[in-house]
C-alpha cells in the first residue's frame, strides 16, 4: 500500500511522445492533486524529474512519479529511478502497451483517484546489455522494421509510418540465423509441452538453439494487439523465450493472427532467467518497441524491479490467469 504520509508527486511530461500535446492533461492532473493537498512538480526533463523523485523517495515523502508518455517514457523513467520507487503511467505516447496492461486511463480524474486511492503492484523487469526493459525484446524482422521507422522519423510516429518499412522489409530482409545460449544453473523451466499447450520445449538446463526470428517477453504485450506470448507472466521471475526456427513473414503473420503459431512445428518456447543472444552477421534488436542496436545481447530477469501504482480494483493478467492486485 502507498503511505498516506507521502504527499509529493513528480510529473514527467515527454514533449515528443504521442500524436497530440500531453501538457494540458498533465496540468489538469496536477491541479486535481493539489486540490487534494498534494505538492506537485511538473517536469519535461527526465533527468530532473527522476532526480527529484529519487530524493523524495529516499526521504519517504514521494507518493509517486507520473510518466506522461508511452512505453519508451516508462522505460526511461525506470532506468533512471531507484528500485522500489512507485511509478504511475499517464498514457500519452505512440505506444501505451504497459498502461493498457495495467488498466490505466488518459482521464486526469481517473489518474488522480488512482494516485490517491490506488495500490502498489510489483512486477518483474528485464535487463538487456545493462538497460532495463519492461515488455519484450524482438530480434530479427520486427527490429529491422523498427530501425527503418526511426531512421526516417521527423516527428510523432503513427501507424502509417510503418507501412513503407514493413513492405520493404518483407521483400529484402534475409532472416539471418540467431543463436541463443544459456549455461547450466542459470535457470530454465521447460513448462511447455506439445501435449499440454501445443508448444515445444527449447532445451535443458544448459544448451543452445537456433532461430530466424526471436522474442523475449517479460509481459504478454506486443504492438498491434498480436498475442505472441499470451502465457507470459510478469510475476514469475522468468522470461519467456520464443520464436520461429525459419524465416518467412506471411505464414508467420497468418499463424499469429489465427493464434495457431504455438502449435506449429516451426515454433519454440521456454522460460529462462538468463540467456545470451548472438549472430554471425549483423542482426538488429528492438526493446519495448524502440531501436536497441545490433546483437550480441545478454539478457536477464530482474524479479520485482518494476513498482507501479494501479487502480485499487485492477485485475492484471498473469499467464492464463488473472488476479486482483
N, C-alpha and C positions, 0 to 999 in steps of 0.2 A: 504493500500500500504506500501511497505518497504521504509524506509527512505534512500534517496540517500547518506546521510552523514555517514551512518553506514557502516564501511569498515572492520570490524573484523569478521572472520569466525573461529569457532572451529569445528574440525572434530574428532569424536569419532569412532575408528575402534574396533569392537568387534572381538578379535582374535579367539574366539571359535564359531562364527556364520558361518553357511553355509558350503558347502562341499569343497569349494576352498578358498584359501587365498584372503582376500579383500584388503590387504595393497597396492598392485600395483595400483588398481583403485583409492584408496584414495589419493595416492601420485600424480597420474595423475590429479585428480581434484584439488588438492592443487596447482600444477604448473599452471594450466589453470587460476585459480582465481588470483594467484599472478601476472600473466601477465596482468590481468585486473586492477591491482592496489590494490587488497585486501591484508590484512595482515592475514595470516593463521597460525594456530597452530594445529598440529595433535596429538591426544592422544590415548592411549589404555586403560586408566583407567577412567571409567565412573564418579567417584567422582571428579577427577581432571578436566575432560572436562566440567562437569556441573558447577563446582565451578568457573572456568574461564568464562564460558558463562554467568553465573548469574551476575558476576561483570561487564562484558561488557554491558550486557543488562541494568543494573542499571545506567551505565554511558551514555547510549544512543548510543553506538558505535557498537553494535552487529548486524551484518547482519543476521546471522543465526547460529544455532548449527546443524551440519550434523551428523546423526546417520548412520554409515555403518554397517549394520547387518539386522536382521529380526524383526518380531513383538515384540519379547522379548526385543531387544535393544531399540526399540522405547518406549515401556512401561517403561523401566528402566530410560530412559532419562527424560520422562515426570514426573515420580515420584520424580526425583531429581532436576528438574528445576523450576524456578519461573513461576507463572501464567503469560501468555502473551508472554513468550519467544518464538520466532519463531524457529520451527524445520523443517529441511529438511531431507527426507529419501533417502538413497542410498541403494537400496535393495541388500542384500548380505547374507541373512540368510536362514535357512531351510524353514521358512515360511515368505512370504512377502505379506500377505493379505492386510495390510493397504497401503503399497506402490502401489500395483496394483489398489486399490480402488482410490487412489489419482493420478493415471496415471503417476507414476514416472518410471524412466528408470535406467538400470545399466550402461548406456553410460555416462562417465565422461563429455563429451562435452555437452550432453543434460542437465545434472545436473548443469553444470556451467552456461548455458543460463538461467535455471530456477532460480538460485540464483541471477543472475544479473537482469533478466527481469521479474521474476515471481511476483505473488501476494500472499497476506496472506489470508488464509481461517480459520475461527473459527468454530470448531466442538465441540459437546458435548463429554464428557468422563463419565465414571462411577467410583464409588469408592466402593470397597468391603472389609469390615473389615479394613478400613483405607488405602488400597492400590488402586491406580488409575489403571483402565483398559481402553482400547481403543476400543476393538472389541466386546467381548462377554464373557459370563461365561457358562460353561456346568456342570451340576450336575448329576452324575449317571454314565451311561455306558461309555460315551466318556472320562470322567475324570478318570475312572478306567483304561482305555487303556493308557491314557497319563501318569498316575502314573507308570504303568508297563514299558512303554518305557523308561522313565527317570531313573527308578530304575536300569535298565540294561545298561544305557548309558556309553560308554567308550570313545566316541569321537563325531564326527559330526553325526547327525541323517539324515537318508534318508527314503524314503518310505518303503524300505524293513524292517526297524526296527519295523514297525507297524504290519507286518503280523502275527508274533507269538503272541504278546499281544492281538490283535483283536480276533484271533482264540480261545485263552484260555478264554478271557472274554465272548465270545459267549456261551461257554459251562458252565461256572461256576459263572457268575455274577447273583446275585439273585434279582436285581431290588427292593431294599427296598423302603418303602414309604418315600416320601419327602413332607414336609408341607411348604406352602408359605402363609404368612400372611401380612396384611397391616392395618394401622389404618385410621380412618376417618380423613379427612383433609390432608392426606399425598399425595393425588393425584392419581386419576385413570381416565382413559379415555377409556370407552368401545367402541372403534371405530369399532370393527369387529363384523359383524352380519352375520349369515348364508345366509340371503337373498342377501346381497351385495357382500360378499367376500368369502363365504364358510367357515367362521370361527366362532368360538364360543366365546362370551364374558366370562370373568372369574371373575365376581363378581361386587359388588358395591363399594362405597367409603370406606367401612370397611368390612373385612371378611377374608377368607382363602380358599385355595384349596389344593387338594392332587394330587400328581403326582408320576410317577415312573422314569421319565426322564425329566429333566427341563433345560431350556435355558433362559438366559437373554442377549438380544442383544442391543448394542449401535449402531452398524453399520451392514449392511447386508452382513457380511463377515464370512465365515466358511471354514475350510480346505476341500480340495478335490473338491472345486467348488460347494458343496452342497448349494442349495438355501433354507435354512430352514426358514429364516425370511426376504424375499426379500423386504417387506414393511418397514423394519426398517429404520428410518430417523435420521441421526446424527445431525440434527439441530432443532429438535422439543422440546428439553428439557424434553424428556421422554425416558424410557427404555422399550423395547418390551419383555414381559414375556410370554413364550410359552413352549409347551412340550406335552408329551404323558401321559395320565392318567394310562395306563397299561404298563407292561413290554413286551419284545419281540424285538429281533434285526431284523430279516429278513423282517418281514412285515412292520416295521417302515422304514427300509432302502429302501425297494421297493417303499413305498409311497413317500418318499423324492425324490428318483431318478426320479420317474414318475411325481413329482410335484403335487401329489394328497393328501399329508398329511394334508393340511389346510382344506380339505373338509371331513376329517374323523371325526366321532363322538368321537373318542378317543383323538382328538386334542383340545387344548385350547389356547387362545391367548388374550392378552390385553396389555395396556400400563400403566406404573406406574412411579412415581418419586422416590418412596422409598418402600422397602419391606424387610422382614426378611425370611430367608430360614432355616429350621431346619429338623432334622430327629431323630427318636428314636434310631437308630443304626448308626454305622459309615458309612457315605456316602462321597465319595471324590468329590471335585470340581476342575475344571481347569479354569484358567484365561488366555485368549488370547493364548491358546494352551500350556501353561506351568502348571505344578502342582501347585495347590493353597493350598491344605490342606484338612481338613475334616469339614463338617458342624458342627455348625451353621454359618450363613453368613448374615451380614447386608449390604444391597446394596442401593445405592442412585445415582441419576444422578447429574452430575456437568456440568450445561449448559455452553457452550463456553470455556471449560477448555483447549481444545487442539487447539494450534495455529500452523499451518503448512504453509510452503511455497510451492506453487504448480505452475505448468506451467500457464502462463497468459491466455491460451485458454482452461484450464482444464474444463471438463464438469463432474460434480460429481453427481452420482445417489443419490437421496433422496426419499426413498419410491418408489412409482411407477412413479415418475417424475425424470427429470434430469435438472440440472441448471448449468449455467456458473458462476464460481466463480468471 
